[in-house]
Amino acid sequence: MTLRRRQFLSLAGAAAAFPFAQRTARAQAWPTKTIRVIAPFSAGSTVDVVGRLLLDPLSQQLGQTMVLENRVGAGGMTGATMVARADPDGYTLLINSSAHSAIPAIFPNVPYDAARDFAAVASLGSSPNVTVVAPDKGFKTLKELVAAAKSKSGGLTYATAGVGSATHLSTERFRVSAGSRPSTCRSRACPKR
């Protein structure tokens, strides 16, 4: 059976609300006011787009307004810190990516504990990464790209969504697996040469 996009989003929204519904049966009515959803990445990012697609049906189901705010910076730490410091009343939520669990391994002084300060509510999906190369480079296969990266003393230049992002980490993992040297990575997250 194939689900259409709208059906999938409706089901995902319902699944995201289910854990809250169980808790509200035992506690006071929830929600009674606007729910802030913090996306720690820029508008147009995968996290932002998924959040915006899910919030409308979820908001309708809950009968309460949900507002998505982009609080970008520090590989997602800015927004996550904001949520970690918010009252634990269910009115400030974080929608994040796999970067959330990677941040402590990348940055030395994370102002929150990713495991202790957050409670997972729902997985909203997964997103593949794709390697693209400008046509004028002449690479027709991934094998040709890897060979070129190995032959260059400085490796190849690549772009990602930012330090600690899923695209950054998966590209570094690919680079290491391919045996290519780091090139233009200039952050603390880059491997030592």
MDAnalysis code that builds the backbone (N, CA, C; Angstrom):
import MDAnalysis as mda
import numpy as np

u = mda.Universe.empty(579, n_residues=193, atom_resindex=np.repeat(np.arange(193), 3), trajectory=True)
u.add_TopologyAttr("name", ["N", "CA", "C"] * 193)
u.add_TopologyAttr("resid", np.arange(1, 194))
u.add_TopologyAttr("resname", ["MET", "THR", "LEU", "ARG", "ARG", "ARG", "GLN", "PHE", "LEU", "SER", "LEU", "ALA", "GLY", "ALA", "ALA", "ALA", "ALA", "PHE", "PRO", "PHE", "ALA", "GLN", "ARG", "THR", "ALA", "ARG", "ALA", "GLN", "ALA", "TRP", "PRO", "THR", "LYS", "THR", "ILE", "ARG", "VAL", "ILE", "ALA", "PRO", "PHE", "SER", "ALA", "GLY", "SER", "THR", "VAL", "ASP", "VAL", "VAL", "GLY", "ARG", "LEU", "LEU", "LEU", "ASP", "PRO", "LEU", "SER", "GLN", "GLN", "LEU", "GLY", "GLN", "THR", "MET", "VAL", "LEU", "GLU", "ASN", "ARG", "VAL", "GLY", "ALA", "GLY", "GLY", "MET", "THR", "GLY", "ALA", "THR", "MET", "VAL", "ALA", "ARG", "ALA", "ASP", "PRO", "ASP", "GLY", "TYR", "THR", "LEU", "LEU", "ILE", "ASN", "SER", "SER", "ALA", "HIS", "SER", "ALA", "ILE", "PRO", "ALA", "ILE", "PHE", "PRO", "ASN", "VAL", "PRO", "TYR", "ASP", "ALA", "ALA", "ARG", "ASP", "PHE", "ALA", "ALA", "VAL", "ALA", "SER", "LEU", "GLY", "SER", "SER", "PRO", "ASN", "VAL", "THR", "VAL", "VAL", "ALA", "PRO", "ASP", "LYS", "GLY", "PHE", "LYS", "THR", "LEU", "LYS", "GLU", "LEU", "VAL", "ALA", "ALA", "ALA", "LYS", "SER", "LYS", "SER", "GLY", "GLY", "LEU", "THR", "TYR", "ALA", "THR", "ALA", "GLY", "VAL", "GLY", "SER", "ALA", "THR", "HIS", "LEU", "SER", "THR", "GLU", "ARG", "PHE", "ARG", "VAL", "SER", "ALA", "GLY", "SER", "ARG", "PRO", "SER", "THR", "CYS", "ARG", "SER", "ARG", "ALA", "CYS", "PRO", "LYS", "ARG"])
u.atoms.positions = np.array([
    [0.839, -1.174, 0.000],
    [0.000, 0.000, 0.000],
    [0.887, 1.242, 0.000],
    [0.601, 2.174, -0.858],
    [1.381, 3.398, -0.955],
    [0.608, 4.539, -0.315],
    [1.274, 5.266, 0.578],
    [0.656, 6.430, 1.216],
    [0.970, 7.673, 0.412],
    [-0.027, 8.502, 0.236],
    [0.234, 9.792, -0.380],
    [0.871, 10.707, 0.646],
    [1.499, 11.754, 0.162],
    [2.222, 12.675, 1.033],
    [1.328, 13.259, 2.127],
    [0.135, 13.707, 1.754],
    [-0.775, 14.299, 2.739],
    [-1.212, 13.267, 3.780],
    [-1.452, 12.034, 3.339],
    [-1.822, 10.992, 4.286],
    [-0.682, 10.734, 5.263],
    [0.539, 10.673, 4.737],
    [1.702, 10.439, 5.592],
    [1.837, 11.549, 6.628],
    [1.705, 12.801, 6.189],
    [1.851, 13.918, 7.111],
    [0.756, 13.920, 8.171],
    [-0.466, 13.564, 7.775],
    [-1.552, 13.484, 8.755],
    [-1.280, 12.404, 9.786],
    [-0.813, 11.257, 9.307],
    [-0.486, 10.164, 10.231],
    [0.680, 10.540, 11.140],
    [1.690, 11.201, 10.579],
    [2.839, 11.610, 11.387],
    [2.419, 12.619, 12.449],
    [1.546, 13.529, 12.083],
    [1.051, 14.502, 13.050],
    [0.262, 13.831, 14.166],
    [-0.565, 12.870, 13.796],
    [-1.326, 12.136, 14.813],
    [-0.399, 11.347, 15.721],
    [0.621, 10.739, 15.138],
    [1.583, 9.971, 15.945],
    [2.341, 10.890, 16.901],
    [2.650, 12.091, 16.442],
    [3.367, 13.034, 17.301],
    [2.485, 13.490, 18.464],
    [1.197, 13.583, 18.242],
    [0.304, 14.035, 19.294],
    [-0.053, 12.938, 20.289],
    [0.043, 11.695, 19.885],
    [-0.380, 10.577, 20.736],
    [0.268, 10.556, 22.108],
    [1.587, 10.711, 22.227],
    [2.174, 10.703, 23.573],
    [1.629, 11.815, 24.465],
    [1.318, 12.979, 23.862],
    [0.764, 14.068, 24.645],
    [-0.644, 13.728, 25.122],
    [-1.423, 13.079, 24.277],
    [-2.796, 12.737, 24.623],
    [-2.835, 11.826, 25.844],
    [-1.927, 10.879, 25.943],
    [-1.894, 9.986, 27.090],
    [-1.600, 10.757, 28.371],
    [-0.674, 11.693, 28.322],
    [-0.298, 12.456, 29.505],
    [-1.420, 13.383, 29.964],
    [-2.164, 13.955, 29.016],
    [-3.187, 14.920, 29.393],
    [-4.370, 14.259, 30.062],
    [-4.571, 12.981, 29.865],
    [-5.684, 12.290, 30.500],
    [-5.508, 12.286, 32.018],
    [-4.273, 12.298, 32.490],
    [-3.992, 12.242, 33.914],
    [-3.723, 13.613, 34.511],
    [-3.484, 14.608, 33.685],
    [-3.113, 15.931, 34.177],
    [-4.170, 16.945, 33.774],
    [-3.833, 18.204, 33.969],
    [-4.752, 19.255, 33.555],
    [-4.872, 19.273, 32.037],
    [-5.879, 19.948, 31.545],
    [-6.103, 20.022, 30.103],
    [-4.882, 20.629, 29.412],
    [-4.526, 20.035, 28.314],
    [-3.402, 20.518, 27.517],
    [-3.765, 20.342, 26.064],
    [-3.529, 21.247, 25.247],
    [-2.921, 22.567, 25.452],
    [-3.979, 23.632, 25.693],
    [-3.609, 24.605, 26.466],
    [-4.518, 25.722, 26.750],
    [-3.985, 27.042, 26.220],
    [-2.810, 26.995, 25.602],
    [-2.237, 28.216, 25.027],
    [-1.350, 27.832, 23.838],
    [-0.863, 28.826, 23.149],
    [-0.018, 28.629, 21.970],
    [1.220, 27.797, 22.318],
    [1.559, 26.893, 21.416],
    [2.734, 26.032, 21.589],
    [3.833, 26.561, 20.669],
    [5.002, 26.842, 21.258],
    [6.157, 27.296, 20.467],
    [6.963, 26.076, 20.057],
    [7.286, 25.990, 18.786],
    [8.124, 24.912, 18.272],
    [9.388, 25.559, 17.723],
    [10.519, 25.227, 18.322],
    [11.785, 25.829, 17.929],
    [12.490, 24.918, 16.940],
    [12.860, 25.478, 15.792],
    [13.673, 24.786, 14.793],
    [15.050, 25.451, 14.842],
    [16.091, 24.703, 15.221],
    [17.406, 25.326, 15.398],
    [18.201, 25.507, 14.106],
    [17.517, 25.392, 12.976],
    [18.171, 25.584, 11.681],
    [17.371, 26.604, 10.871],
    [17.950, 27.085, 9.800],
    [17.361, 28.187, 9.042],
    [16.082, 27.795, 8.317],
    [15.325, 28.829, 7.970],
    [14.115, 28.644, 7.173],
    [14.508, 27.996, 5.850],
    [13.740, 26.997, 5.441],
    [14.030, 26.284, 4.205],
    [14.853, 25.032, 4.414],
    [15.406, 24.850, 5.623],
    [16.150, 23.627, 5.906],
    [15.157, 22.470, 6.030],
    [15.652, 21.253, 5.991],
    [14.775, 20.088, 6.109],
    [13.995, 20.126, 7.415],
    [14.667, 20.457, 8.511],
    [13.998, 20.530, 9.816],
    [12.868, 21.552, 9.777],
    [13.116, 22.702, 9.194],
    [12.114, 23.756, 9.086],
    [10.929, 23.309, 8.226],
    [11.207, 22.747, 7.065],
    [10.147, 22.338, 6.141],
    [9.281, 21.240, 6.759],
    [9.902, 20.222, 7.349],
    [9.137, 19.150, 7.983],
    [8.271, 19.719, 9.100],
    [8.860, 20.588, 9.907],
    [8.093, 21.209, 10.986],
    [6.885, 21.967, 10.471],
    [7.072, 22.758, 9.457],
    [5.963, 23.558, 8.925],
    [4.886, 22.687, 8.293],
    [5.289, 21.594, 7.643],
    [4.299, 20.693, 7.047],
    [3.459, 19.981, 8.107],
    [4.067, 19.661, 9.230],
    [3.357, 18.918, 10.269],
    [2.558, 19.791, 11.230],
    [2.990, 21.028, 11.429],
    [2.349, 21.856, 12.444],
    [0.889, 22.180, 12.155],
    [0.535, 22.432, 10.906],
    [-0.851, 22.797, 10.613],
    [-1.823, 21.663, 10.960],
    [-1.608, 20.441, 10.453],
    [-2.558, 19.378, 10.833],
    [-2.506, 19.045, 12.328],
    [-1.345, 19.110, 12.917],
    [-1.224, 18.829, 14.348],
    [-1.922, 19.910, 15.164],
    [-1.769, 21.164, 14.744],
    [-2.426, 22.284, 15.406],
    [-3.950, 22.122, 15.339],
    [-4.447, 21.714, 14.194],
    [-5.886, 21.501, 14.044],
    [-6.365, 20.365, 14.932],
    [-5.589, 19.303, 14.999],
    [-5.967, 18.160, 15.822],
    [-5.985, 18.521, 17.311],
    [-5.016, 19.312, 17.739],
    [-4.930, 19.700, 19.152],
    [-5.876, 20.844, 19.501],
    [-6.335, 21.578, 18.480],
    [-7.206, 22.713, 18.730],
    [-6.479, 23.900, 19.334],
    [-5.192, 24.007, 19.042],
    [-4.386, 25.097, 19.594],
    [-3.359, 25.551, 18.558],
    [-3.037, 26.812, 18.562],
    [-2.053, 27.359, 17.637],
    [-0.659, 26.845, 17.975],
    [0.076, 26.495, 16.943],
    [1.481, 26.107, 17.089],
    [2.289, 27.037, 16.196],
    [3.317, 27.647, 16.762],
    [4.128, 28.609, 16.024],
    [5.553, 28.088, 15.928],
    [6.070, 27.989, 14.718],
    [7.445, 27.550, 14.515],
    [8.358, 28.764, 14.467],
    [9.408, 28.721, 15.284],
    [10.396, 29.798, 15.311],
    [11.758, 29.228, 14.951],
    [12.459, 29.875, 14.040],
    [13.819, 29.474, 13.686],
    [14.790, 30.213, 14.593],
    [15.536, 29.463, 15.391],
    [16.564, 30.021, 16.281],
    [17.875, 29.356, 15.918],
    [18.560, 29.938, 14.966],
    [19.730, 29.298, 14.363],
    [21.022, 29.692, 15.064],
    [22.026, 28.867, 14.859],
    [23.360, 29.183, 15.343],
    [24.011, 28.029, 16.056],
    [25.327, 27.985, 15.968],
    [26.159, 27.005, 16.681],
    [25.750, 25.572, 16.377],
    [25.444, 25.272, 15.126],
    [25.118, 23.906, 14.732],
    [23.842, 23.382, 15.365],
    [22.953, 24.258, 15.772],
    [21.705, 23.849, 16.396],
    [21.661, 24.095, 17.895],
    [22.807, 24.430, 18.488],
    [22.854, 24.631, 19.939],
    [22.048, 25.837, 20.416],
    [21.968, 26.885, 19.623],
    [21.254, 28.087, 20.049],
    [19.786, 27.772, 20.332],
    [19.125, 27.145, 19.381],
    [17.716, 26.780, 19.564],
    [17.522, 25.727, 20.632],
    [18.388, 24.722, 20.646],
    [18.267, 23.660, 21.643],
    [18.465, 24.200, 23.053],
    [19.393, 25.129, 23.228],
    [19.619, 25.739, 24.537],
    [18.370, 26.484, 24.990],
    [17.750, 27.191, 24.069],
    [16.525, 27.926, 24.378],
    [15.441, 26.980, 24.908],
    [15.295, 25.826, 24.263],
    [14.278, 24.858, 24.686],
    [14.674, 24.205, 26.010],
    [15.944, 23.889, 26.170],
    [16.407, 23.264, 27.414],
    [16.158, 24.165, 28.617],
    [16.214, 25.478, 28.413],
    [16.025, 26.437, 29.508],
    [14.566, 26.852, 29.701],
    [13.701, 26.429, 28.793],
    [12.281, 26.790, 28.893],
    [11.618, 25.994, 30.011],
    [10.495, 26.503, 30.496],
    [9.730, 25.760, 31.500],
    [9.340, 24.404, 30.923],
    [9.464, 23.332, 31.680],
    [9.111, 21.990, 31.173],
    [7.604, 21.746, 31.248],
    [6.843, 22.609, 30.582],
    [5.386, 22.537, 30.664],
    [4.725, 22.040, 29.376],
    [5.533, 21.657, 28.379],
    [4.968, 21.156, 27.132],
    [4.579, 22.234, 26.144],
    [4.917, 23.484, 26.425],
    [4.554, 24.568, 25.520],
    [5.731, 25.094, 24.709],
    [6.898, 24.539, 24.910],
    [8.051, 24.873, 24.082],
    [8.662, 23.550, 23.649],
    [8.591, 23.275, 22.347],
    [9.076, 22.021, 21.790],
    [10.254, 22.277, 20.864],
    [11.073, 21.258, 20.678],
    [12.216, 21.336, 19.770],
    [12.002, 20.341, 18.646],
    [12.128, 20.806, 17.431],
    [12.134, 19.895, 16.287],
    [13.559, 19.949, 15.756],
    [14.232, 18.825, 15.734],
    [15.664, 18.825, 15.446],
    [16.039, 17.678, 14.526],
    [17.310, 17.582, 14.230],
    [17.826, 16.525, 13.360],
    [18.800, 15.664, 14.151],
    [19.472, 14.790, 13.450],
    [20.472, 13.937, 14.103],
    [21.619, 14.759, 14.683],
    [21.734, 15.997, 14.273],
    [22.774, 16.870, 14.827],
    [22.622, 17.008, 16.336],
    [21.408, 16.871, 16.831],
    [21.161, 17.012, 18.272],
    [21.994, 16.032, 19.094],
    [22.103, 14.812, 18.625],
    [22.878, 13.814, 19.374],
    [24.370, 13.908, 19.088],
    [24.742, 14.565, 18.004],
    [26.156, 14.681, 17.641],
    [26.832, 15.895, 18.275],
    [26.068, 16.903, 18.616],
    [26.621, 18.152, 19.159],
    [27.607, 17.914, 20.306],
    [27.285, 17.081, 21.309],
    [28.227, 16.896, 22.423],
    [29.586, 16.334, 22.006],
    [29.627, 15.608, 20.912],
    [30.897, 15.054, 20.432],
    [31.691, 16.066, 19.620],
    [31.051, 17.130, 19.181],
    [31.698, 18.108, 18.311],
    [32.153, 19.352, 19.064],
    [31.305, 19.833, 19.942],
    [31.597, 21.069, 20.648],
    [31.981, 20.775, 22.098],
    [32.978, 21.482, 22.622],
    [33.478, 21.168, 23.968],
    [32.580, 21.608, 25.129],
    [31.857, 22.699, 24.998],
    [31.082, 23.228, 26.128],
    [29.615, 23.397, 25.770],
    [28.913, 22.305, 25.654],
    [27.490, 22.359, 25.320],
    [26.719, 22.768, 26.587],
    [25.869, 23.793, 26.506],
    [25.192, 24.300, 27.704],
    [23.990, 23.481, 28.169],
    [23.840, 22.291, 27.668],
    [22.749, 21.406, 28.088],
    [23.214, 19.966, 27.925],
    [22.470, 19.062, 28.505],
    [22.737, 17.629, 28.359],
    [21.690, 17.087, 27.388],
    [22.127, 16.693, 26.208],
    [21.194, 16.275, 25.158],
    [20.308, 15.115, 25.588],
    [20.801, 14.233, 26.443],
    [20.010, 13.082, 26.891],
    [19.135, 13.430, 28.095],
    [19.649, 14.180, 29.044],
    [18.932, 14.458, 30.288],
    [17.913, 15.591, 30.161],
    [18.233, 16.623, 29.386],
    [17.400, 17.824, 29.337],
    [16.261, 17.783, 28.321],
    [16.144, 16.686, 27.586],
    [15.102, 16.569, 26.570],
    [14.425, 15.211, 26.673],
    [13.145, 15.159, 26.329],
    [12.405, 13.904, 26.257],
    [11.909, 13.740, 24.828],
    [12.268, 12.652, 24.195],
    [11.837, 12.402, 22.814],
    [10.331, 12.185, 22.774],
    [9.694, 12.775, 21.785],
    [8.251, 12.643, 21.630],
    [7.918, 11.791, 20.419],
    [8.523, 12.084, 19.282],
    [8.207, 11.349, 18.060],
    [9.323, 11.514, 17.051],
    [9.513, 10.488, 16.260],
    [10.412, 10.566, 15.109],
    [9.560, 11.005, 13.932],
    [10.003, 12.037, 13.258],
    [9.196, 12.595, 12.178],
    [9.613, 12.117, 10.795],
    [10.658, 11.309, 10.722],
    [11.063, 10.771, 9.432],
    [12.564, 10.763, 9.270],
    [12.973, 10.452, 8.082],
    [14.397, 10.476, 7.754],
    [14.555, 11.140, 6.396],
    [15.732, 11.668, 6.176],
    [15.990, 12.401, 4.946],
    [17.329, 11.958, 4.380],
    [17.338, 11.531, 3.134],
    [18.611, 11.097, 2.542],
    [19.489, 12.286, 2.171],
    [20.772, 12.046, 2.122],
    [21.713, 13.044, 1.619],
    [22.122, 12.613, 0.219],
    [22.367, 13.578, -0.627],
    [22.723, 13.302, -2.009],
    [24.009, 14.044, -2.338],
    [24.919, 13.367, -3.022],
    [26.151, 14.012, -3.478],
    [25.918, 14.553, -4.881],
    [26.155, 15.838, -5.060],
    [26.021, 16.459, -6.374],
    [27.325, 17.169, -6.714],
    [27.656, 17.182, -7.987],
    [28.888, 17.803, -8.467],
    [28.542, 18.621, -9.704],
    [29.179, 19.765, -9.844],
    [28.948, 20.605, -11.026],
    [29.287, 19.818, -12.288],
    [28.446, 19.893, -13.316],
    [28.670, 19.131, -14.550],
    [30.021, 19.416, -15.211],
    [30.526, 20.651, -15.076],
    [31.788, 20.987, -15.734],
    [33.000, 20.308, -15.096],
    [32.821, 19.641, -13.963],
    [33.926, 18.910, -13.324],
    [34.212, 17.604, -14.053],
    [33.239, 17.097, -14.784],
    [33.461, 15.912, -15.606],
    [33.316, 14.562, -14.908],
    [32.909, 14.541, -13.663],
    [32.733, 13.268, -12.961],
    [31.401, 12.649, -13.360],
    [31.445, 11.388, -13.764],
    [30.224, 10.683, -14.151],
    [29.796, 9.669, -13.099],
    [30.738, 9.276, -12.231],
    [30.428, 8.282, -11.199],
    [31.037, 8.723, -9.865],
    [30.548, 8.126, -8.810],
    [31.101, 8.390, -7.491],
    [32.541, 7.890, -7.415],
    [32.822, 6.816, -8.100],
    [34.179, 6.265, -8.132],
    [35.164, 7.287, -8.717],
    [34.769, 7.978, -9.780],
    [35.626, 9.009, -10.375],
    [35.852, 10.174, -9.406],
    [34.807, 10.554, -8.665],
    [34.930, 11.620, -7.682],
    [35.907, 11.226, -6.578],
    [35.803, 10.012, -6.089],
    [36.695, 9.525, -5.031],
    [38.139, 9.497, -5.526],
    [38.345, 9.025, -6.737],
    [39.701, 8.981, -7.300],
    [40.298, 10.383, -7.390],
    [39.507, 11.346, -7.801],
    [39.988, 12.726, -7.897],
    [40.308, 13.285, -6.507],
    [39.477, 12.973, -5.527],
    [39.714, 13.450, -4.169],
    [41.014, 12.887, -3.611],
    [41.288, 11.620, -3.900],
    [42.516, 10.985, -3.412],
    [43.747, 11.543, -4.110],
    [43.618, 11.927, -5.375],
    [44.776, 12.383, -6.137],
    [45.171, 13.820, -5.818],
    [44.243, 14.604, -5.295],
    [44.549, 16.000, -4.955],
    [45.174, 16.050, -3.570],
    [46.268, 16.784, -3.438],
    [46.951, 16.857, -2.145],
    [46.090, 17.515, -1.080],
    [45.212, 18.411, -1.468],
    [44.359, 19.087, -0.498],
    [42.954, 18.541, -0.449],
    [42.680, 17.413, -1.109],
    [41.327, 16.870, -1.138],
    [40.422, 17.720, -2.005],
    [39.131, 17.575, -1.841],
    [38.152, 18.347, -2.592],
    [37.378, 19.263, -1.645],
    [36.889, 20.349, -2.178],
    [36.066, 21.271, -1.414],
    [34.621, 20.781, -1.447],
    [33.939, 20.880, -0.306],
    [32.531, 20.508, -0.277],
    [31.751, 21.493, 0.585],
    [30.458, 21.513, 0.378],
    [29.583, 22.402, 1.138],
    [28.552, 21.571, 1.886],
    [28.191, 22.029, 3.073],
    [27.177, 21.358, 3.879],
    [26.279, 22.406, 4.513],
    [25.330, 21.947, 5.289],
    [24.423, 22.866, 5.981],
    [25.071, 23.533, 7.183],
    [26.263, 23.113, 7.558],
    [26.964, 23.741, 8.674],
    [27.633, 22.716, 9.568],
    [28.522, 23.196, 10.412],
    [29.263, 22.334, 11.328],
    [28.283, 21.587, 12.230],
    [28.448, 20.276, 12.293],
    [27.596, 19.449, 13.137],
    [26.304, 19.010, 12.486],
    [26.006, 19.535, 11.295],
    [24.770, 19.148, 10.613],
    [24.896, 17.718, 10.087],
    [23.772, 17.126, 9.788],
    [23.774, 15.766, 9.243],
    [24.570, 15.713, 7.940],
    [24.465, 16.754, 7.121],
    [25.213, 16.748, 5.866],
    [26.711, 16.855, 6.116],
    [27.106, 17.618, 7.110],
    [28.524, 17.737, 7.451],
    [29.062, 16.394, 7.935],
    [28.372, 15.784, 8.880],
    [28.856, 14.528, 9.454],
    [28.855, 13.384, 8.451],
    [27.815, 13.310, 7.617],
    [27.790, 12.226, 6.629],
    [28.854, 12.441, 5.553],
    [29.134, 13.691, 5.198],
    [30.188, 13.961, 4.213],
    [31.556, 13.617, 4.783],
    [31.786, 13.960, 6.037],
    [33.061, 13.606, 6.672],
    [33.210, 12.082, 6.775],
    [32.120, 11.416, 7.100],
    [32.165, 9.947, 7.187],
    [32.504, 9.358, 5.814],
    [31.887, 9.888, 4.785],
    [32.170, 9.426, 3.426],
    [33.624, 9.720, 3.054],
    [34.087, 10.926, 3.382],
    [35.452, 11.308, 3.058],
    [36.452, 10.374, 3.722],
    [36.253, 10.074, 4.991],
    [37.156, 9.176, 5.708],
    [37.105, 7.776, 5.096],
    [35.903, 7.282, 4.806],
    [35.750, 5.945, 4.204],
    [36.433, 5.863, 2.840],
    [36.383, 6.960, 2.098],
    [36.980, 6.986, 0.763],
    [38.492, 7.172, 0.810],
    [39.018, 7.534, 1.977],
    [40.463, 7.719, 2.103],
    [40.951, 9.060, 1.596],
    [40.066, 10.043, 1.515],
    [40.444, 11.374, 1.053],
    [40.879, 12.224, 2.241],
    [41.799, 13.125, 2.009],
    [42.248, 14.040, 3.064],
    [41.266, 15.186, 3.207],
    [41.202, 15.787, 4.407],
    [40.347, 16.970, 4.562],
    [40.930, 18.120, 3.748],
    [40.049, 18.981, 3.264],
    [40.561, 20.104, 2.485],
    [40.174, 21.423, 3.118],
    [38.979, 21.878, 2.863],
    [38.614, 23.222, 3.285],
    [37.869, 23.274, 4.614],
    [37.756, 22.172, 5.279],
    [37.071, 22.177, 6.570],
    [37.931, 22.956, 7.565],
    [37.371, 24.023, 8.125],
    [38.168, 24.895, 8.999],
    [37.546, 25.030, 10.386],
    [36.804, 24.057, 10.806],
    [36.172, 24.149, 12.126],
    [36.846, 23.199, 13.099],
    [36.434, 23.318, 14.372],
    [36.954, 22.393, 15.388],
    [36.506, 20.971, 15.120],
    [35.464, 20.805, 14.306],
    [34.937, 19.471, 14.027],
    [35.784, 18.697, 13.023],
    [36.694, 19.359, 12.346],
    [37.512, 18.688, 11.331],
    [38.553, 17.788, 11.989],
    [38.835, 16.653, 11.363],
    [39.894, 15.793, 11.898],
    [41.251, 16.489, 11.824],
    [42.128, 16.165, 12.743],
    [43.487, 16.717, 12.732],
    [44.242, 16.133, 11.551],
    [45.110, 16.944, 10.972],
    [45.923, 16.471, 9.833],
    [47.173, 15.807, 10.332],
])
